Amino acid sequence: MFHPDNCDLLEKISGTFFGEINSILIRHWIIGVCKLMDPQSTKVKGETCENISIALIDTQTLKIMETEPKRSGDF
C-alpha cells in the first residue's frame, strides 16, 4: 500500500478518510450515550432483557445499599 508513488494519492484522500472515521466515532458515541437513557429492561419476544442504563445501575445500587449492613464511616 505504501509506496513513494502513492504519497500524493494518500495525501489527497487522508482528509476524507479521517473525516469519515471521525463522523463514525461521534455517531457511535452519541448512540452509546442515548442507550444510557433507555429503560432498565425491555421485553423481546416475551423475555425480559436488562439494558445497561442509568435506571438499571440506580436500581441495583439502591438494592445493594438496602441489603448491606451499615458500616462505621458510611454516610
The 8 nearest C-alpha neighbors of each residue, nearest first, counted from 0:
[[1, 2, 5, 9, 3, 6, 4, 8],
 [2, 0, 5, 3, 6, 4, 9, 8],
 [1, 3, 5, 4, 0, 6, 9, 7],
 [2, 4, 5, 6, 1, 7, 0, 9],
 [3, 5, 2, 6, 7, 1, 8, 9],
 [4, 6, 8, 2, 3, 7, 9, 1],
 [7, 5, 9, 8, 3, 4, 10, 2],
 [8, 6, 10, 9, 5, 11, 4, 3],
 [7, 9, 11, 5, 10, 6, 12, 4],
 [10, 8, 6, 12, 11, 7, 13, 5],
 [11, 9, 7, 13, 8, 12, 6, 14],
 [12, 10, 8, 9, 13, 7, 14, 15],
 [11, 13, 15, 9, 14, 10, 16, 8],
 [12, 14, 16, 10, 15, 9, 11, 17],
 [15, 13, 17, 16, 12, 18, 11, 10],
 [14, 16, 18, 12, 13, 17, 19, 11],
 [17, 15, 13, 19, 18, 14, 12, 20],
 [16, 18, 20, 19, 14, 15, 13, 21],
 [19, 17, 15, 21, 16, 20, 14, 22],
 [18, 20, 22, 16, 21, 17, 15, 23],
 [21, 19, 17, 23, 18, 22, 24, 16],
 [20, 22, 18, 24, 19, 23, 17, 25],
 [23, 21, 19, 25, 20, 24, 26, 18],
 [22, 24, 20, 26, 21, 25, 27, 19],
 [23, 25, 27, 21, 22, 26, 28, 20],
 [24, 26, 28, 22, 27, 23, 29, 21],
 [27, 25, 29, 23, 28, 24, 22, 30],
 [26, 28, 24, 30, 25, 29, 23, 31],
 [27, 29, 31, 25, 26, 30, 24, 32],
 [30, 28, 26, 32, 31, 27, 33, 25],
 [29, 31, 33, 27, 32, 28, 34, 26],
 [32, 30, 28, 34, 29, 33, 27, 35],
 [31, 33, 29, 35, 34, 30, 28, 36],
 [34, 32, 30, 35, 36, 31, 29, 37],
 [35, 33, 31, 37, 36, 32, 30, 52],
 [36, 34, 52, 32, 33, 53, 37, 51],
 [35, 37, 34, 33, 52, 53, 38, 32],
 [38, 36, 34, 35, 52, 39, 50, 33],
 [39, 37, 40, 54, 36, 52, 50, 41],
 [38, 40, 55, 54, 50, 49, 52, 37],
 [41, 39, 49, 50, 48, 38, 47, 42],
 [42, 40, 48, 47, 43, 49, 50, 38],
 [41, 43, 47, 46, 45, 48, 44, 40],
 [42, 44, 46, 45, 47, 41, 48, 40],
 [45, 43, 46, 42, 47, 41, 48, 40],
 [44, 46, 43, 42, 47, 41, 48, 40],
 [47, 45, 43, 42, 44, 48, 41, 49],
 [46, 48, 42, 41, 43, 40, 45, 49],
 [49, 47, 41, 40, 42, 46, 50, 43],
 [50, 48, 40, 39, 51, 41, 47, 55],
 [51, 49, 39, 40, 52, 48, 38, 37],
 [50, 52, 55, 49, 35, 39, 53, 56],
 [53, 51, 35, 55, 54, 50, 37, 39],
 [52, 54, 56, 55, 35, 57, 36, 51],
 [53, 55, 57, 39, 52, 56, 58, 38],
 [56, 54, 39, 58, 52, 57, 53, 59],
 [55, 57, 53, 59, 58, 54, 60, 52],
 [58, 56, 54, 60, 55, 59, 53, 61],
 [59, 57, 55, 61, 60, 56, 54, 62],
 [58, 60, 62, 56, 61, 57, 55, 63],
 [59, 61, 57, 63, 62, 58, 56, 64],
 [60, 62, 64, 58, 63, 59, 65, 57],
 [63, 61, 59, 65, 60, 64, 66, 58],
 [64, 62, 60, 66, 61, 65, 67, 59],
 [63, 65, 61, 62, 67, 66, 60, 68],
 [64, 66, 62, 63, 67, 61, 68, 60],
 [67, 65, 63, 64, 62, 68, 61, 69],
 [68, 66, 64, 65, 63, 69, 62, 70],
 [69, 67, 70, 66, 65, 64, 63, 71],
 [68, 70, 67, 71, 73, 64, 72, 74],
 [71, 69, 73, 72, 68, 67, 74, 64],
 [70, 72, 73, 69, 74, 68, 67, 64],
 [71, 73, 70, 74, 69, 68, 67, 64],
 [74, 72, 71, 70, 69, 68, 64, 67],
 [73, 72, 71, 69, 70, 64, 68, 65]]
